Amino acid sequence: MQKLGKREEQIMQIVWQLQNAFVKDIIDALPEPKPHYNTVATMVKILTDKGFLNAEKIGNTFRYTPLISLGEYRQQDVATIKRKYFNNSFSKMITHFAQEENLSNEELDELIRIIKSQKTN
């Protein structure tokens, strides 16, 4: 699976939320200043060509639906970060975030609870 660029990911976030969208729907959901219709249409075409979106012709326009779920993309993205920055070590990655993000005691307790529940499975 390919990595999404910033604008591509922004468009995919909208389509994941809407589940199906026309270019106009995507533009409406984008922040100001709104990009030109042709700019968004080009980005959607690229996402279709990359295999992220399905295009269904309806009349003289297309409706787009995600071919890859947000969960699938997130899992691949996290795996890439773990491999690239943490020598494929989950514990190094978690340690980094625990130290750098100044987790609250509640968040740390939740992490410990999740880890312990995985240990028993």
Jmol script that loads the backbone (N, CA, C; Angstrom):
load data "model"
ATOM      1  N   MET A   1       0.848  -1.174   0.000  1.00  0.00           N
ATOM      2  CA  MET A   1       0.000   0.000   0.000  1.00  0.00           C
ATOM      3  C   MET A   1       0.896   1.240   0.000  1.00  0.00           C
ATOM      4  N   GLN A   2       0.540   2.205  -0.821  1.00  0.00           N
ATOM      5  CA  GLN A   2       1.333   3.416  -0.931  1.00  0.00           C
ATOM      6  C   GLN A   2       1.016   4.393   0.201  1.00  0.00           C
ATOM      7  N   LYS A   3       1.969   5.264   0.477  1.00  0.00           N
ATOM      8  CA  LYS A   3       1.793   6.332   1.458  1.00  0.00           C
ATOM      9  C   LYS A   3       1.043   7.476   0.787  1.00  0.00           C
ATOM     10  N   LEU A   4       0.128   8.078   1.524  1.00  0.00           N
ATOM     11  CA  LEU A   4      -0.633   9.204   1.005  1.00  0.00           C
ATOM     12  C   LEU A   4       0.102  10.511   1.271  1.00  0.00           C
ATOM     13  N   GLY A   5       0.000  11.426   0.303  1.00  0.00           N
ATOM     14  CA  GLY A   5       0.493  12.774   0.517  1.00  0.00           C
ATOM     15  C   GLY A   5      -0.469  13.527   1.431  1.00  0.00           C
ATOM     16  N   LYS A   6      -0.076  14.720   1.861  1.00  0.00           N
ATOM     17  CA  LYS A   6      -0.879  15.494   2.813  1.00  0.00           C
ATOM     18  C   LYS A   6      -2.288  15.769   2.282  1.00  0.00           C
ATOM     19  N   ARG A   7      -2.411  16.276   1.077  1.00  0.00           N
ATOM     20  CA  ARG A   7      -3.723  16.587   0.500  1.00  0.00           C
ATOM     21  C   ARG A   7      -4.505  15.306   0.215  1.00  0.00           C
ATOM     22  N   GLU A   8      -3.810  14.264  -0.250  1.00  0.00           N
ATOM     23  CA  GLU A   8      -4.480  12.979  -0.494  1.00  0.00           C
ATOM     24  C   GLU A   8      -5.084  12.438   0.799  1.00  0.00           C
ATOM     25  N   GLU A   9      -4.311  12.510   1.879  1.00  0.00           N
ATOM     26  CA  GLU A   9      -4.805  12.007   3.157  1.00  0.00           C
ATOM     27  C   GLU A   9      -5.987  12.842   3.648  1.00  0.00           C
ATOM     28  N   GLN A  10      -5.926  14.138   3.424  1.00  0.00           N
ATOM     29  CA  GLN A  10      -7.036  15.014   3.819  1.00  0.00           C
ATOM     30  C   GLN A  10      -8.317  14.616   3.066  1.00  0.00           C
ATOM     31  N   ILE A  11      -8.189  14.327   1.794  1.00  0.00           N
ATOM     32  CA  ILE A  11      -9.346  13.907   0.998  1.00  0.00           C
ATOM     33  C   ILE A  11      -9.835  12.543   1.458  1.00  0.00           C
ATOM     34  N   MET A  12      -8.910  11.617   1.716  1.00  0.00           N
ATOM     35  CA  MET A  12      -9.318  10.287   2.176  1.00  0.00           C
ATOM     36  C   MET A  12     -10.020  10.365   3.527  1.00  0.00           C
ATOM     37  N   GLN A  13      -9.561  11.228   4.417  1.00  0.00           N
ATOM     38  CA  GLN A  13     -10.225  11.379   5.717  1.00  0.00           C
ATOM     39  C   GLN A  13     -11.697  11.759   5.511  1.00  0.00           C
ATOM     40  N   ILE A  14     -11.954  12.627   4.549  1.00  0.00           N
ATOM     41  CA  ILE A  14     -13.327  13.039   4.258  1.00  0.00           C
ATOM     42  C   ILE A  14     -14.129  11.874   3.690  1.00  0.00           C
ATOM     43  N   VAL A  15     -13.557  11.152   2.744  1.00  0.00           N
ATOM     44  CA  VAL A  15     -14.277  10.024   2.136  1.00  0.00           C
ATOM     45  C   VAL A  15     -14.493   8.918   3.163  1.00  0.00           C
ATOM     46  N   TRP A  16     -13.514   8.664   4.023  1.00  0.00           N
ATOM     47  CA  TRP A  16     -13.703   7.659   5.084  1.00  0.00           C
ATOM     48  C   TRP A  16     -14.866   8.075   5.989  1.00  0.00           C
ATOM     49  N   GLN A  17     -14.951   9.350   6.294  1.00  0.00           N
ATOM     50  CA  GLN A  17     -16.026   9.830   7.162  1.00  0.00           C
ATOM     51  C   GLN A  17     -17.385   9.739   6.461  1.00  0.00           C
ATOM     52  N   LEU A  18     -17.453  10.151   5.203  1.00  0.00           N
ATOM     53  CA  LEU A  18     -18.725  10.171   4.471  1.00  0.00           C
ATOM     54  C   LEU A  18     -19.115   8.795   3.930  1.00  0.00           C
ATOM     55  N   GLN A  19     -18.131   7.927   3.706  1.00  0.00           N
ATOM     56  CA  GLN A  19     -18.301   6.586   3.138  1.00  0.00           C
ATOM     57  C   GLN A  19     -18.580   6.585   1.643  1.00  0.00           C
ATOM     58  N   ASN A  20     -19.208   7.587   1.110  1.00  0.00           N
ATOM     59  CA  ASN A  20     -19.291   7.778  -0.338  1.00  0.00           C
ATOM     60  C   ASN A  20     -19.466   9.271  -0.575  1.00  0.00           C
ATOM     61  N   ALA A  21     -18.822   9.759  -1.632  1.00  0.00           N
ATOM     62  CA  ALA A  21     -18.822  11.209  -1.833  1.00  0.00           C
ATOM     63  C   ALA A  21     -18.617  11.549  -3.301  1.00  0.00           C
ATOM     64  N   PHE A  22     -19.209  12.636  -3.681  1.00  0.00           N
ATOM     65  CA  PHE A  22     -18.944  13.254  -4.964  1.00  0.00           C
ATOM     66  C   PHE A  22     -17.873  14.316  -4.735  1.00  0.00           C
ATOM     67  N   VAL A  23     -17.217  14.761  -5.806  1.00  0.00           N
ATOM     68  CA  VAL A  23     -16.174  15.778  -5.659  1.00  0.00           C
ATOM     69  C   VAL A  23     -16.727  16.997  -4.920  1.00  0.00           C
ATOM     70  N   LYS A  24     -17.955  17.392  -5.230  1.00  0.00           N
ATOM     71  CA  LYS A  24     -18.570  18.541  -4.563  1.00  0.00           C
ATOM     72  C   LYS A  24     -18.656  18.322  -3.047  1.00  0.00           C
ATOM     73  N   ASP A  25     -18.999  17.115  -2.607  1.00  0.00           N
ATOM     74  CA  ASP A  25     -19.065  16.803  -1.171  1.00  0.00           C
ATOM     75  C   ASP A  25     -17.700  16.968  -0.512  1.00  0.00           C
ATOM     76  N   ILE A  26     -16.663  16.532  -1.218  1.00  0.00           N
ATOM     77  CA  ILE A  26     -15.299  16.634  -0.687  1.00  0.00           C
ATOM     78  C   ILE A  26     -14.907  18.100  -0.552  1.00  0.00           C
ATOM     79  N   ILE A  27     -15.187  18.887  -1.584  1.00  0.00           N
ATOM     80  CA  ILE A  27     -14.870  20.322  -1.539  1.00  0.00           C
ATOM     81  C   ILE A  27     -15.605  20.986  -0.383  1.00  0.00           C
ATOM     82  N   ASP A  28     -16.886  20.663  -0.219  1.00  0.00           N
ATOM     83  CA  ASP A  28     -17.677  21.254   0.874  1.00  0.00           C
ATOM     84  C   ASP A  28     -17.069  20.953   2.245  1.00  0.00           C
ATOM     85  N   ALA A  29     -16.453  19.787   2.396  1.00  0.00           N
ATOM     86  CA  ALA A  29     -15.891  19.382   3.686  1.00  0.00           C
ATOM     87  C   ALA A  29     -14.477  19.914   3.918  1.00  0.00           C
ATOM     88  N   LEU A  30     -13.825  20.406   2.879  1.00  0.00           N
ATOM     89  CA  LEU A  30     -12.469  20.932   3.019  1.00  0.00           C
ATOM     90  C   LEU A  30     -12.505  22.324   3.659  1.00  0.00           C
ATOM     91  N   PRO A  31     -11.452  22.667   4.411  1.00  0.00           N
ATOM     92  CA  PRO A  31     -11.403  23.989   5.040  1.00  0.00           C
ATOM     93  C   PRO A  31     -11.178  25.101   4.007  1.00  0.00           C
ATOM     94  N   GLU A  32     -11.485  26.311   4.416  1.00  0.00           N
ATOM     95  CA  GLU A  32     -11.207  27.493   3.588  1.00  0.00           C
ATOM     96  C   GLU A  32      -9.703  27.731   3.561  1.00  0.00           C
ATOM     97  N   PRO A  33      -9.161  28.256   2.523  1.00  0.00           N
ATOM     98  CA  PRO A  33      -9.783  28.534   1.235  1.00  0.00           C
ATOM     99  C   PRO A  33     -10.019  27.236   0.465  1.00  0.00           C
ATOM    100  N   LYS A  34     -11.176  27.117  -0.124  1.00  0.00           N
ATOM    101  CA  LYS A  34     -11.545  25.913  -0.864  1.00  0.00           C
ATOM    102  C   LYS A  34     -10.705  25.812  -2.140  1.00  0.00           C
ATOM    103  N   PRO A  35     -10.182  24.609  -2.413  1.00  0.00           N
ATOM    104  CA  PRO A  35      -9.453  24.437  -3.673  1.00  0.00           C
ATOM    105  C   PRO A  35     -10.427  24.416  -4.849  1.00  0.00           C
ATOM    106  N   HIS A  36      -9.908  24.632  -6.036  1.00  0.00           N
ATOM    107  CA  HIS A  36     -10.711  24.611  -7.254  1.00  0.00           C
ATOM    108  C   HIS A  36     -11.229  23.194  -7.510  1.00  0.00           C
ATOM    109  N   TYR A  37     -12.393  23.095  -8.104  1.00  0.00           N
ATOM    110  CA  TYR A  37     -13.011  21.797  -8.411  1.00  0.00           C
ATOM    111  C   TYR A  37     -12.038  20.887  -9.160  1.00  0.00           C
ATOM    112  N   ASN A  38     -11.365  21.428 -10.185  1.00  0.00           N
ATOM    113  CA  ASN A  38     -10.452  20.602 -10.993  1.00  0.00           C
ATOM    114  C   ASN A  38      -9.286  20.064 -10.179  1.00  0.00           C
ATOM    115  N   THR A  39      -8.829  20.828  -9.197  1.00  0.00           N
ATOM    116  CA  THR A  39      -7.734  20.381  -8.330  1.00  0.00           C
ATOM    117  C   THR A  39      -8.171  19.155  -7.533  1.00  0.00           C
ATOM    118  N   VAL A  40      -9.359  19.235  -6.935  1.00  0.00           N
ATOM    119  CA  VAL A  40      -9.864  18.112  -6.141  1.00  0.00           C
ATOM    120  C   VAL A  40     -10.163  16.925  -7.043  1.00  0.00           C
ATOM    121  N   ALA A  41     -10.752  17.170  -8.200  1.00  0.00           N
ATOM    122  CA  ALA A  41     -11.054  16.086  -9.145  1.00  0.00           C
ATOM    123  C   ALA A  41      -9.777  15.360  -9.562  1.00  0.00           C
ATOM    124  N   THR A  42      -8.710  16.096  -9.767  1.00  0.00           N
ATOM    125  CA  THR A  42      -7.421  15.484 -10.132  1.00  0.00           C
ATOM    126  C   THR A  42      -6.892  14.625  -8.988  1.00  0.00           C
ATOM    127  N   MET A  43      -6.978  15.146  -7.757  1.00  0.00           N
ATOM    128  CA  MET A  43      -6.505  14.383  -6.594  1.00  0.00           C
ATOM    129  C   MET A  43      -7.330  13.104  -6.411  1.00  0.00           C
ATOM    130  N   VAL A  44      -8.621  13.192  -6.615  1.00  0.00           N
ATOM    131  CA  VAL A  44      -9.501  12.024  -6.481  1.00  0.00           C
ATOM    132  C   VAL A  44      -9.156  10.997  -7.556  1.00  0.00           C
ATOM    133  N   LYS A  45      -8.859  11.467  -8.758  1.00  0.00           N
ATOM    134  CA  LYS A  45      -8.453  10.561  -9.850  1.00  0.00           C
ATOM    135  C   LYS A  45      -7.154   9.847  -9.480  1.00  0.00           C
ATOM    136  N   ILE A  46      -6.215  10.569  -8.901  1.00  0.00           N
ATOM    137  CA  ILE A  46      -4.947   9.963  -8.461  1.00  0.00           C
ATOM    138  C   ILE A  46      -5.215   8.902  -7.394  1.00  0.00           C
ATOM    139  N   LEU A  47      -6.094   9.214  -6.434  1.00  0.00           N
ATOM    140  CA  LEU A  47      -6.434   8.246  -5.378  1.00  0.00           C
ATOM    141  C   LEU A  47      -7.126   7.013  -5.956  1.00  0.00           C
ATOM    142  N   THR A  48      -7.901   7.205  -6.993  1.00  0.00           N
ATOM    143  CA  THR A  48      -8.540   6.079  -7.685  1.00  0.00           C
ATOM    144  C   THR A  48      -7.478   5.225  -8.377  1.00  0.00           C
ATOM    145  N   ASP A  49      -6.562   5.888  -9.065  1.00  0.00           N
ATOM    146  CA  ASP A  49      -5.482   5.172  -9.762  1.00  0.00           C
ATOM    147  C   ASP A  49      -4.572   4.424  -8.790  1.00  0.00           C
ATOM    148  N   LYS A  50      -4.381   4.963  -7.590  1.00  0.00           N
ATOM    149  CA  LYS A  50      -3.544   4.318  -6.567  1.00  0.00           C
ATOM    150  C   LYS A  50      -4.268   3.162  -5.870  1.00  0.00           C
ATOM    151  N   GLY A  51      -5.576   3.029  -6.116  1.00  0.00           N
ATOM    152  CA  GLY A  51      -6.325   1.927  -5.512  1.00  0.00           C
ATOM    153  C   GLY A  51      -6.942   2.250  -4.165  1.00  0.00           C
ATOM    154  N   PHE A  52      -7.019   3.530  -3.810  1.00  0.00           N
ATOM    155  CA  PHE A  52      -7.632   3.919  -2.539  1.00  0.00           C
ATOM    156  C   PHE A  52      -9.136   4.144  -2.678  1.00  0.00           C
ATOM    157  N   LEU A  53      -9.572   4.573  -3.870  1.00  0.00           N
ATOM    158  CA  LEU A  53     -10.980   4.880  -4.081  1.00  0.00           C
ATOM    159  C   LEU A  53     -11.548   4.098  -5.251  1.00  0.00           C
ATOM    160  N   ASN A  54     -12.828   3.804  -5.157  1.00  0.00           N
ATOM    161  CA  ASN A  54     -13.578   3.238  -6.260  1.00  0.00           C
ATOM    162  C   ASN A  54     -14.436   4.361  -6.843  1.00  0.00           C
ATOM    163  N   ALA A  55     -14.501   4.433  -8.169  1.00  0.00           N
ATOM    164  CA  ALA A  55     -15.309   5.447  -8.846  1.00  0.00           C
ATOM    165  C   ALA A  55     -16.490   4.756  -9.518  1.00  0.00           C
ATOM    166  N   GLU A  56     -17.693   5.192  -9.151  1.00  0.00           N
ATOM    167  CA  GLU A  56     -18.917   4.650  -9.748  1.00  0.00           C
ATOM    168  C   GLU A  56     -19.589   5.765 -10.530  1.00  0.00           C
ATOM    169  N   LYS A  57     -19.754   5.560 -11.834  1.00  0.00           N
ATOM    170  CA  LYS A  57     -20.368   6.585 -12.684  1.00  0.00           C
ATOM    171  C   LYS A  57     -21.865   6.638 -12.407  1.00  0.00           C
ATOM    172  N   ILE A  58     -22.326   7.828 -12.072  1.00  0.00           N
ATOM    173  CA  ILE A  58     -23.743   8.070 -11.847  1.00  0.00           C
ATOM    174  C   ILE A  58     -24.106   9.294 -12.680  1.00  0.00           C
ATOM    175  N   GLY A  59     -24.854   9.065 -13.743  1.00  0.00           N
ATOM    176  CA  GLY A  59     -25.172  10.160 -14.666  1.00  0.00           C
ATOM    177  C   GLY A  59     -23.907  10.659 -15.326  1.00  0.00           C
ATOM    178  N   ASN A  60     -23.665  11.965 -15.197  1.00  0.00           N
ATOM    179  CA  ASN A  60     -22.456  12.521 -15.812  1.00  0.00           C
ATOM    180  C   ASN A  60     -21.364  12.832 -14.785  1.00  0.00           C
ATOM    181  N   THR A  61     -21.454  12.204 -13.611  1.00  0.00           N
ATOM    182  CA  THR A  61     -20.451  12.416 -12.564  1.00  0.00           C
ATOM    183  C   THR A  61     -20.082  11.082 -11.919  1.00  0.00           C
ATOM    184  N   PHE A  62     -19.174  11.119 -10.973  1.00  0.00           N
ATOM    185  CA  PHE A  62     -18.730   9.908 -10.283  1.00  0.00           C
ATOM    186  C   PHE A  62     -18.961  10.042  -8.787  1.00  0.00           C
ATOM    187  N   ARG A  63     -19.314   8.912  -8.178  1.00  0.00           N
ATOM    188  CA  ARG A  63     -19.400   8.813  -6.721  1.00  0.00           C
ATOM    189  C   ARG A  63     -18.225   7.950  -6.286  1.00  0.00           C
ATOM    190  N   TYR A  64     -17.531   8.395  -5.266  1.00  0.00           N
ATOM    191  CA  TYR A  64     -16.319   7.727  -4.806  1.00  0.00           C
ATOM    192  C   TYR A  64     -16.550   7.070  -3.452  1.00  0.00           C
ATOM    193  N   THR A  65     -16.055   5.848  -3.334  1.00  0.00           N
ATOM    194  CA  THR A  65     -16.121   5.104  -2.085  1.00  0.00           C
ATOM    195  C   THR A  65     -14.728   4.558  -1.774  1.00  0.00           C
ATOM    196  N   PRO A  66     -14.394   4.425  -0.494  1.00  0.00           N
ATOM    197  CA  PRO A  66     -13.057   3.926  -0.142  1.00  0.00           C
ATOM    198  C   PRO A  66     -12.920   2.430  -0.442  1.00  0.00           C
ATOM    199  N   LEU A  67     -11.787   2.067  -0.992  1.00  0.00           N
ATOM    200  CA  LEU A  67     -11.447   0.655  -1.199  1.00  0.00           C
ATOM    201  C   LEU A  67     -10.596   0.130  -0.051  1.00  0.00           C
ATOM    202  N   ILE A  68      -9.986   1.042   0.687  1.00  0.00           N
ATOM    203  CA  ILE A  68      -9.138   0.703   1.828  1.00  0.00           C
ATOM    204  C   ILE A  68      -9.721   1.424   3.037  1.00  0.00           C
ATOM    205  N   SER A  69      -9.919   0.704   4.116  1.00  0.00           N
ATOM    206  CA  SER A  69     -10.512   1.324   5.304  1.00  0.00           C
ATOM    207  C   SER A  69      -9.464   2.172   6.030  1.00  0.00           C
ATOM    208  N   LEU A  70      -9.969   3.084   6.844  1.00  0.00           N
ATOM    209  CA  LEU A  70      -9.085   3.901   7.680  1.00  0.00           C
ATOM    210  C   LEU A  70      -8.236   3.005   8.575  1.00  0.00           C
ATOM    211  N   GLY A  71      -8.837   1.956   9.125  1.00  0.00           N
ATOM    212  CA  GLY A  71      -8.104   1.028   9.988  1.00  0.00           C
ATOM    213  C   GLY A  71      -6.961   0.337   9.267  1.00  0.00           C
ATOM    214  N   GLU A  72      -7.204  -0.085   8.024  1.00  0.00           N
ATOM    215  CA  GLU A  72      -6.147  -0.735   7.236  1.00  0.00           C
ATOM    216  C   GLU A  72      -5.009   0.239   6.958  1.00  0.00           C
ATOM    217  N   TYR A  73      -5.360   1.468   6.593  1.00  0.00           N
ATOM    218  CA  TYR A  73      -4.325   2.461   6.298  1.00  0.00           C
ATOM    219  C   TYR A  73      -3.545   2.815   7.559  1.00  0.00           C
ATOM    220  N   ARG A  74      -4.245   3.009   8.672  1.00  0.00           N
ATOM    221  CA  ARG A  74      -3.597   3.343   9.934  1.00  0.00           C
ATOM    222  C   ARG A  74      -2.626   2.233  10.339  1.00  0.00           C
ATOM    223  N   GLN A  75      -3.062   0.988  10.221  1.00  0.00           N
ATOM    224  CA  GLN A  75      -2.215  -0.141  10.605  1.00  0.00           C
ATOM    225  C   GLN A  75      -0.934  -0.162   9.780  1.00  0.00           C
ATOM    226  N   GLN A  76      -1.053   0.066   8.486  1.00  0.00           N
ATOM    227  CA  GLN A  76       0.121   0.087   7.607  1.00  0.00           C
ATOM    228  C   GLN A  76       1.021   1.267   7.942  1.00  0.00           C
ATOM    229  N   ASP A  77       0.426   2.420   8.229  1.00  0.00           N
ATOM    230  CA  ASP A  77       1.189   3.620   8.533  1.00  0.00           C
ATOM    231  C   ASP A  77       1.964   3.459   9.844  1.00  0.00           C
ATOM    232  N   VAL A  78       1.318   2.903  10.859  1.00  0.00           N
ATOM    233  CA  VAL A  78       1.980   2.679  12.144  1.00  0.00           C
ATOM    234  C   VAL A  78       3.113   1.655  11.988  1.00  0.00           C
ATOM    235  N   ALA A  79       2.870   0.615  11.199  1.00  0.00           N
ATOM    236  CA  ALA A  79       3.911  -0.395  10.970  1.00  0.00           C
ATOM    237  C   ALA A  79       5.132   0.234  10.293  1.00  0.00           C
ATOM    238  N   THR A  80       4.898   1.147   9.370  1.00  0.00           N
ATOM    239  CA  THR A  80       6.000   1.835   8.689  1.00  0.00           C
ATOM    240  C   THR A  80       6.777   2.697   9.673  1.00  0.00           C
ATOM    241  N   ILE A  81       6.078   3.438  10.515  1.00  0.00           N
ATOM    242  CA  ILE A  81       6.746   4.279  11.523  1.00  0.00           C
ATOM    243  C   ILE A  81       7.553   3.417  12.476  1.00  0.00           C
ATOM    244  N   LYS A  82       6.964   2.306  12.929  1.00  0.00           N
ATOM    245  CA  LYS A  82       7.668   1.404  13.856  1.00  0.00           C
ATOM    246  C   LYS A  82       8.953   0.873  13.224  1.00  0.00           C
ATOM    247  N   ARG A  83       8.865   0.459  11.965  1.00  0.00           N
ATOM    248  CA  ARG A  83      10.031  -0.093  11.269  1.00  0.00           C
ATOM    249  C   ARG A  83      11.073   0.988  10.990  1.00  0.00           C
ATOM    250  N   LYS A  84      10.617   2.141  10.529  1.00  0.00           N
ATOM    251  CA  LYS A  84      11.521   3.203  10.083  1.00  0.00           C
ATOM    252  C   LYS A  84      12.230   3.914  11.232  1.00  0.00           C
ATOM    253  N   TYR A  85      11.509   4.175  12.316  1.00  0.00           N
ATOM    254  CA  TYR A  85      12.064   5.007  13.383  1.00  0.00           C
ATOM    255  C   TYR A  85      12.411   4.260  14.665  1.00  0.00           C
ATOM    256  N   PHE A  86      11.904   3.040  14.826  1.00  0.00           N
ATOM    257  CA  PHE A  86      12.085   2.337  16.090  1.00  0.00           C
ATOM    258  C   PHE A  86      12.652   0.935  15.913  1.00  0.00           C
ATOM    259  N   ASN A  87      13.358   0.708  14.809  1.00  0.00           N
ATOM    260  CA  ASN A  87      14.012  -0.573  14.551  1.00  0.00           C
ATOM    261  C   ASN A  87      13.037  -1.742  14.713  1.00  0.00           C
ATOM    262  N   ASN A  88      11.793  -1.495  14.283  1.00  0.00           N
ATOM    263  CA  ASN A  88      10.723  -2.496  14.311  1.00  0.00           C
ATOM    264  C   ASN A  88      10.400  -2.990  15.726  1.00  0.00           C
ATOM    265  N   SER A  89      10.673  -2.133  16.711  1.00  0.00           N
ATOM    266  CA  SER A  89      10.432  -2.504  18.106  1.00  0.00           C
ATOM    267  C   SER A  89       9.216  -1.757  18.645  1.00  0.00           C
ATOM    268  N   PHE A  90       8.194  -2.520  18.983  1.00  0.00           N
ATOM    269  CA  PHE A  90       6.987  -1.925  19.558  1.00  0.00           C
ATOM    270  C   PHE A  90       7.287  -1.273  20.905  1.00  0.00           C
ATOM    271  N   SER A  91       8.090  -1.940  21.725  1.00  0.00           N
ATOM    272  CA  SER A  91       8.383  -1.386  23.055  1.00  0.00           C
ATOM    273  C   SER A  91       9.150  -0.071  22.954  1.00  0.00           C
ATOM    274  N   LYS A  92      10.075   0.053  21.997  1.00  0.00           N
ATOM    275  CA  LYS A  92      10.793   1.322  21.816  1.00  0.00           C
ATOM    276  C   LYS A  92       9.832   2.418  21.366  1.00  0.00           C
ATOM    277  N   MET A  93       8.898   2.053  20.504  1.00  0.00           N
ATOM    278  CA  MET A  93       7.931   3.028  20.015  1.00  0.00           C
ATOM    279  C   MET A  93       7.037   3.512  21.151  1.00  0.00           C
ATOM    280  N   ILE A  94       6.515   2.585  21.935  1.00  0.00           N
ATOM    281  CA  ILE A  94       5.640   2.942  23.052  1.00  0.00           C
ATOM    282  C   ILE A  94       6.408   3.756  24.093  1.00  0.00           C
ATOM    283  N   THR A  95       7.645   3.379  24.367  1.00  0.00           N
ATOM    284  CA  THR A  95       8.463   4.130  25.317  1.00  0.00           C
ATOM    285  C   THR A  95       8.652   5.564  24.844  1.00  0.00           C
ATOM    286  N   HIS A  96       8.936   5.709  23.572  1.00  0.00           N
ATOM    287  CA  HIS A  96       9.106   7.054  23.005  1.00  0.00           C
ATOM    288  C   HIS A  96       7.852   7.895  23.228  1.00  0.00           C
ATOM    289  N   PHE A  97       6.693   7.362  22.862  1.00  0.00           N
ATOM    290  CA  PHE A  97       5.456   8.128  23.002  1.00  0.00           C
ATOM    291  C   PHE A  97       5.107   8.373  24.467  1.00  0.00           C
ATOM    292  N   ALA A  98       5.379   7.413  25.319  1.00  0.00           N
ATOM    293  CA  ALA A  98       5.093   7.590  26.739  1.00  0.00           C
ATOM    294  C   ALA A  98       5.949   8.716  27.321  1.00  0.00           C
ATOM    295  N   GLN A  99       7.193   8.819  26.870  1.00  0.00           N
ATOM    296  CA  GLN A  99       8.091   9.852  27.384  1.00  0.00           C
ATOM    297  C   GLN A  99       7.845  11.213  26.721  1.00  0.00           C
ATOM    298  N   GLU A 100       7.652  11.212  25.423  1.00  0.00           N
ATOM    299  CA  GLU A 100       7.552  12.461  24.674  1.00  0.00           C
ATOM    300  C   GLU A 100       6.185  13.123  24.749  1.00  0.00           C
ATOM    301  N   GLU A 101       5.159  12.368  24.964  1.00  0.00           N
ATOM    302  CA  GLU A 101       3.804  12.921  24.945  1.00  0.00           C
ATOM    303  C   GLU A 101       3.309  13.314  26.328  1.00  0.00           C
ATOM    304  N   ASN A 102       4.147  13.148  27.347  1.00  0.00           N
ATOM    305  CA  ASN A 102       3.754  13.504  28.715  1.00  0.00           C
ATOM    306  C   ASN A 102       2.378  12.938  29.060  1.00  0.00           C
ATOM    307  N   LEU A 103       2.274  11.631  28.964  1.00  0.00           N
ATOM    308  CA  LEU A 103       0.999  10.971  29.228  1.00  0.00           C
ATOM    309  C   LEU A 103       0.564  11.177  30.675  1.00  0.00           C
ATOM    310  N   SER A 104      -0.725  11.332  30.847  1.00  0.00           N
ATOM    311  CA  SER A 104      -1.277  11.469  32.195  1.00  0.00           C
ATOM    312  C   SER A 104      -1.225  10.114  32.891  1.00  0.00           C
ATOM    313  N   ASN A 105      -1.409  10.121  34.197  1.00  0.00           N
ATOM    314  CA  ASN A 105      -1.445   8.862  34.949  1.00  0.00           C
ATOM    315  C   ASN A 105      -2.573   7.968  34.442  1.00  0.00           C
ATOM    316  N   GLU A 106      -3.693   8.570  34.091  1.00  0.00           N
ATOM    317  CA  GLU A 106      -4.826   7.795  33.578  1.00  0.00           C
ATOM    318  C   GLU A 106      -4.467   7.120  32.244  1.00  0.00           C
ATOM    319  N   GLU A 107      -3.777   7.861  31.374  1.00  0.00           N
ATOM    320  CA  GLU A 107      -3.367   7.289  30.090  1.00  0.00           C
ATOM    321  C   GLU A 107      -2.354   6.168  30.289  1.00  0.00           C
ATOM    322  N   LEU A 108      -1.410   6.365  31.198  1.00  0.00           N
ATOM    323  CA  LEU A 108      -0.429   5.316  31.496  1.00  0.00           C
ATOM    324  C   LEU A 108      -1.115   4.080  32.073  1.00  0.00           C
ATOM    325  N   ASP A 109      -2.065   4.297  32.985  1.00  0.00           N
ATOM    326  CA  ASP A 109      -2.817   3.172  33.556  1.00  0.00           C
ATOM    327  C   ASP A 109      -3.577   2.420  32.465  1.00  0.00           C
ATOM    328  N   GLU A 110      -4.153   3.150  31.527  1.00  0.00           N
ATOM    329  CA  GLU A 110      -4.890   2.528  30.418  1.00  0.00           C
ATOM    330  C   GLU A 110      -3.945   1.694  29.549  1.00  0.00           C
ATOM    331  N   LEU A 111      -2.757   2.231  29.263  1.00  0.00           N
ATOM    332  CA  LEU A 111      -1.762   1.474  28.490  1.00  0.00           C
ATOM    333  C   LEU A 111      -1.387   0.188  29.212  1.00  0.00           C
ATOM    334  N   ILE A 112      -1.135   0.288  30.491  1.00  0.00           N
ATOM    335  CA  ILE A 112      -0.764  -0.896  31.282  1.00  0.00           C
ATOM    336  C   ILE A 112      -1.893  -1.919  31.256  1.00  0.00           C
ATOM    337  N   ARG A 113      -3.130  -1.440  31.401  1.00  0.00           N
ATOM    338  CA  ARG A 113      -4.287  -2.334  31.378  1.00  0.00           C
ATOM    339  C   ARG A 113      -4.391  -3.059  30.027  1.00  0.00           C
ATOM    340  N   ILE A 114      -4.186  -2.322  28.937  1.00  0.00           N
ATOM    341  CA  ILE A 114      -4.267  -2.928  27.607  1.00  0.00           C
ATOM    342  C   ILE A 114      -3.167  -3.962  27.415  1.00  0.00           C
ATOM    343  N   ILE A 115      -1.955  -3.607  27.838  1.00  0.00           N
ATOM    344  CA  ILE A 115      -0.829  -4.544  27.693  1.00  0.00           C
ATOM    345  C   ILE A 115      -1.069  -5.806  28.513  1.00  0.00           C
ATOM    346  N   LYS A 116      -1.544  -5.641  29.743  1.00  0.00           N
ATOM    347  CA  LYS A 116      -1.822  -6.815  30.586  1.00  0.00           C
ATOM    348  C   LYS A 116      -2.931  -7.669  30.000  1.00  0.00           C
ATOM    349  N   SER A 117      -3.942  -7.060  29.403  1.00  0.00           N
ATOM    350  CA  SER A 117      -5.026  -7.850  28.822  1.00  0.00           C
ATOM    351  C   SER A 117      -4.546  -8.635  27.610  1.00  0.00           C
ATOM    352  N   GLN A 118      -3.567  -8.114  26.878  1.00  0.00           N
ATOM    353  CA  GLN A 118      -3.005  -8.821  25.732  1.00  0.00           C
ATOM    354  C   GLN A 118      -2.150  -9.997  26.200  1.00  0.00           C
ATOM    355  N   LYS A 119      -1.523  -9.828  27.339  1.00  0.00           N
ATOM    356  CA  LYS A 119      -0.654 -10.861  27.890  1.00  0.00           C
ATOM    357  C   LYS A 119      -1.438 -12.130  28.243  1.00  0.00           C
ATOM    358  N   THR A 120      -2.683 -11.955  28.674  1.00  0.00           N
ATOM    359  CA  THR A 120      -3.496 -13.098  29.069  1.00  0.00           C
ATOM    360  C   THR A 120      -4.168 -13.770  27.873  1.00  0.00           C
ATOM    361  N   ASN A 121      -4.180 -13.122  26.732  1.00  0.00           N
ATOM    362  CA  ASN A 121      -4.838 -13.686  25.532  1.00  0.00           C
ATOM    363  C   ASN A 121      -3.945 -14.644  24.792  1.00  0.00           C
TER     364      ASN A 121
END
end "model"
wireframe off; spacefill off
backbone 0.3
color backbone group
